[in-house]
Amino acid sequence: MEKQKFECENCGAPLRIAEGGGRAVCPYCGKVYSLQSERAQAGGFLSRLRQKAEIVAANYGLSDSRAVSDSFTGDSREEERRLLAESSVRDGVLLRFAAREAGETVRVPDTIGAVAARAACKDALVGRVSFAPGVKKIGKKAFSRCTALTAVRIEGAQELASRAFSRCPALREVTIAAHIPYIGRKVFSRCGFIARVILPRSMQPQIARLFGRFAKFRIEFIFL
């Protein structure tokens, strides 16, 4: 294997590698370099660059996507009961919801046709939320500013209003299982740590409207 050559930043002289390869010393000016930390920084940068390249390649159909599955597990009936016990519902509309435990997982059932605007806005405890196929509308800022929210799954909505999940800093994963005809503006705005999104291929033109102009370069998209 070819040895890597290093030069001194001060005088440009070739460095003398210490035994074990962890340090290098300039024989002229005496400056000491830690090679392990420099290699680690370079390796970390290349790893992040490679990851972004793989995401972009996958989004443009240049590589194989991962299996289409999200991380939702658990008893959906129990999750539905939990939500109904903690919420205010009138005429099939979820008016207000507030989680009782940190990281709580809840499911909005088919008996609820719509989620009102700001229904769970600023809830600091809810951790994961899914919406059954019967939930047809998710209102404006319905789950915005939910600081502990990490995952969202939408199965049959026909309308997703503006900023429905905006400003959720912990959000990492979004699943949209069926095409949504009406999409509001900035639905997931200021959710800068979303890493993975599963959605129908038919919604590809809506990516910028949902997640921002540069979403394809920072989020892994898997198309149904």
C-alpha positions as CSV (number, residue, x, y, z in Angstrom):
1,M,0.0,0.0,0.0
2,E,1.4,3.4,-1.0
3,K,2.3,5.6,2.0
4,Q,0.5,8.9,2.4
5,K,2.8,12.0,2.3
6,F,2.3,15.0,4.6
7,E,3.8,18.4,4.4
8,C,4.3,21.0,7.2
9,E,1.9,23.9,7.1
10,N,4.6,26.3,8.3
11,C,7.6,25.6,6.1
12,G,6.4,23.0,3.6
13,A,9.0,20.4,4.6
14,P,8.0,16.7,4.5
15,L,6.9,15.5,7.9
16,R,8.5,12.7,9.8
17,I,5.8,10.1,10.8
18,A,6.2,8.9,14.4
19,E,6.2,5.1,15.1
20,G,2.6,3.9,15.1
21,G,1.4,6.5,12.6
22,G,-0.5,8.6,15.1
23,R,1.7,11.7,15.0
24,A,3.9,13.6,12.6
25,V,6.8,16.0,13.4
26,C,8.4,18.6,11.2
27,P,12.2,18.0,11.3
28,Y,12.8,21.7,10.6
29,C,10.4,23.8,12.7
30,G,9.4,21.1,15.2
31,K,5.6,21.5,14.8
32,V,3.7,18.4,15.9
33,Y,0.6,17.1,14.0
34,S,-2.1,14.6,15.2
35,L,-2.8,12.5,12.1
36,Q,-5.6,10.5,13.7
37,S,-7.8,13.6,14.3
38,E,-7.2,14.9,10.8
39,R,-8.1,11.5,9.3
40,A,-11.2,11.2,11.4
41,Q,-12.3,14.7,10.3
42,A,-11.7,13.9,6.7
43,G,-13.5,10.5,7.0
44,G,-16.5,12.1,8.7
45,F,-16.8,14.7,5.9
46,L,-16.5,12.1,3.2
47,S,-19.1,9.9,4.9
48,R,-21.6,12.8,5.0
49,L,-20.9,13.7,1.4
50,R,-21.4,10.1,0.3
51,Q,-24.7,9.9,2.2
52,K,-26.0,13.1,0.5
53,A,-24.9,11.7,-2.9
54,E,-26.8,8.5,-2.3
55,I,-29.9,10.4,-1.3
56,V,-29.9,12.5,-4.4
57,A,-29.1,9.5,-6.6
58,A,-32.1,7.5,-5.1
59,N,-34.5,10.5,-5.5
60,Y,-33.6,10.8,-9.2
61,G,-34.0,7.0,-9.8
62,L,-30.3,6.3,-10.1
63,S,-30.1,3.7,-7.4
64,D,-32.2,1.1,-5.6
65,S,-34.5,2.5,-2.9
66,R,-34.8,0.8,0.5
67,A,-37.7,-1.3,1.5
68,V,-41.0,0.6,1.7
69,S,-41.8,0.5,5.4
70,D,-42.0,2.9,8.2
71,S,-41.2,2.5,11.9
72,F,-44.8,2.5,13.2
73,T,-45.4,-0.5,15.4
74,G,-47.9,-1.2,18.2
75,D,-51.6,-1.7,19.0
76,S,-53.5,0.7,16.8
77,R,-56.7,0.1,18.7
78,E,-55.1,1.0,22.0
79,E,-53.5,4.1,20.3
80,E,-57.0,5.2,19.1
81,R,-58.5,4.7,22.5
82,R,-55.7,6.8,24.0
83,L,-56.4,9.7,21.6
84,L,-60.2,9.6,22.1
85,A,-59.7,9.6,25.9
86,E,-57.5,12.8,25.7
87,S,-59.4,14.8,23.1
88,S,-62.5,16.9,22.4
89,V,-64.6,15.6,19.5
90,R,-67.8,17.1,18.1
91,D,-69.7,15.9,15.0
92,G,-66.8,13.8,13.8
93,V,-64.3,16.7,14.1
94,L,-61.3,16.5,16.4
95,L,-61.4,19.9,18.1
96,R,-58.6,19.6,20.7
97,F,-56.0,17.0,21.6
98,A,-53.4,16.9,24.4
99,A,-51.1,14.0,25.1
100,R,-50.6,12.9,28.7
101,E,-47.2,11.2,28.5
102,A,-43.9,12.2,26.9
103,G,-43.4,10.5,23.6
104,E,-47.0,9.2,23.4
105,T,-48.0,7.4,20.2
106,V,-51.6,8.0,19.1
107,R,-53.8,7.2,16.1
108,V,-56.7,9.3,14.8
109,P,-59.4,6.7,14.1
110,D,-61.9,6.4,11.1
111,T,-64.7,7.7,13.3
112,I,-63.0,11.2,13.1
113,G,-63.5,12.7,9.6
114,A,-61.4,15.9,10.2
115,V,-58.9,17.4,12.5
116,A,-59.6,21.1,13.3
117,A,-57.1,23.9,12.9
118,R,-54.6,24.0,15.8
119,A,-56.1,20.9,17.4
120,A,-52.8,19.8,18.9
121,C,-50.8,22.9,18.3
122,K,-47.9,23.3,20.7
123,D,-48.4,19.9,22.4
124,A,-45.1,19.2,24.0
125,L,-45.6,15.5,24.7
126,V,-47.0,13.7,21.7
127,G,-44.3,11.7,20.0
128,R,-45.9,9.9,17.1
129,V,-49.2,10.3,15.3
130,S,-51.0,8.4,12.5
131,F,-54.2,9.1,10.7
132,A,-56.6,6.3,9.6
133,P,-58.0,6.3,6.0
134,G,-61.3,7.8,7.2
135,V,-59.6,11.0,8.3
136,K,-60.1,13.2,5.2
137,K,-58.9,16.6,6.4
138,I,-56.0,17.8,8.6
139,G,-56.5,21.5,9.4
140,K,-54.2,24.4,9.4
141,K,-51.4,24.2,12.0
142,A,-53.2,21.1,13.5
143,F,-49.9,19.6,14.8
144,S,-47.6,22.5,14.4
145,R,-45.0,23.4,17.1
146,C,-45.1,19.9,18.6
147,T,-41.6,19.8,19.9
148,A,-41.4,16.0,20.6
149,L,-43.2,14.8,17.5
150,T,-40.8,12.4,15.6
151,A,-43.0,10.5,13.1
152,V,-46.2,11.1,11.1
153,R,-48.3,8.7,9.0
154,I,-51.2,9.8,6.8
155,E,-53.2,7.1,5.2
156,G,-56.2,8.6,3.3
157,A,-56.5,12.4,3.7
158,Q,-58.0,14.4,0.9
159,E,-56.9,17.8,2.2
160,L,-53.7,18.7,4.1
161,A,-53.9,22.4,5.1
162,S,-51.1,24.9,5.3
163,R,-48.4,24.5,8.0
164,A,-50.2,21.4,9.4
165,F,-46.9,20.1,10.9
166,S,-44.7,23.2,10.7
167,R,-42.0,23.9,13.3
168,C,-41.7,20.3,14.6
169,P,-37.9,20.2,15.3
170,A,-37.8,16.6,16.3
171,L,-39.7,15.2,13.2
172,R,-37.6,12.6,11.4
173,E,-40.0,10.4,9.4
174,V,-43.1,11.1,7.3
175,T,-45.3,8.5,5.5
176,I,-48.1,9.5,3.1
177,A,-49.7,6.3,2.0
178,A,-52.2,7.6,-0.6
179,H,-52.3,10.6,-3.0
180,I,-53.6,13.8,-1.4
181,P,-55.5,16.0,-3.9
182,Y,-55.3,19.3,-2.0
183,I,-52.0,20.4,-0.4
184,G,-51.6,23.7,1.5
185,R,-48.5,25.8,1.7
186,K,-45.4,25.0,3.9
187,V,-47.0,21.9,5.4
188,F,-43.7,20.7,6.9
189,S,-41.9,24.1,7.0
190,R,-39.1,24.5,9.5
191,C,-38.9,20.8,10.2
192,G,-35.2,20.8,9.3
193,F,-34.3,17.3,10.5
194,I,-36.7,15.2,8.5
195,A,-34.6,12.3,7.1
196,R,-36.9,9.9,5.4
197,V,-40.3,10.3,3.5
198,I,-42.4,7.6,2.0
199,L,-45.1,8.9,-0.5
200,P,-46.8,8.0,-3.8
201,R,-44.9,8.7,-7.0
202,S,-47.9,10.9,-8.1
203,M,-47.0,13.3,-5.3
204,Q,-43.4,13.9,-6.5
205,P,-44.3,17.3,-8.0
206,Q,-45.6,18.4,-4.6
207,I,-42.3,17.8,-2.7
208,A,-41.1,21.4,-2.8
209,R,-44.6,22.6,-1.6
210,L,-44.5,20.1,1.3
211,F,-40.9,20.1,2.4
212,G,-39.1,23.1,0.8
213,R,-37.2,23.9,-2.3
214,F,-34.0,21.9,-1.4
215,A,-35.8,18.9,0.1
216,K,-34.4,16.5,-2.5
217,F,-30.9,17.2,-1.5
218,R,-31.3,16.5,2.3
219,I,-34.2,14.0,2.6
220,E,-34.4,10.4,1.4
221,F,-37.6,9.9,-0.6
222,I,-39.0,6.5,-1.2
223,F,-41.8,6.4,-3.7
224,L,-44.8,4.0,-3.7
